[in-house]
Amino acid sequence: MPVFAVIYTYTDDTAGRDEHRPAHKEYLGALGDRGVNLCSGPFGPDEAPGALLLIRADTKEEAVRHTEDDPFRRHSLVGAVTAWEWTPMLGRLAAEI
């Protein structure tokens, strides 16, 4: 099954992200338990606010749909979502996927 690099671009609502972060992490953790969210996390402090999620799905549209119930998305804390199909080829993570 394909893997998609899903990019979140956060809004400026840092307080909202702080408030909803526990539910956001729980949601993405549950996707991980189902084998959908392979790995995810925020960009570093010197980068534009956002996150990378590696999502296993049949299509790009399905990968994005998996994120629709994420509390960050439901509470409009993500300004943009993009997705690119990604082919892991080299390295330890590629062997795991």
Sequence and secondary structure as in RCSB ss.txt:
>XXXX:A:sequence
MPVFAVIYTYTDDTAGRDEHRPAHKEYLGALGDRGVNLCSGPFGPDEAPGALLLIRADTKEEAVRHTEDDPFRRH
SLVGAVTAWEWTPMLGRLAAEI
>XXXX:A:secstr
  EEEEEEEE S HHHHHHHHHHHHHHHHHHHHTTSEEEEEE  TTS SEEEEEEE SSHHHHHHTTTT HHHHT
T EEEEEEEEE   SSHHHHH 
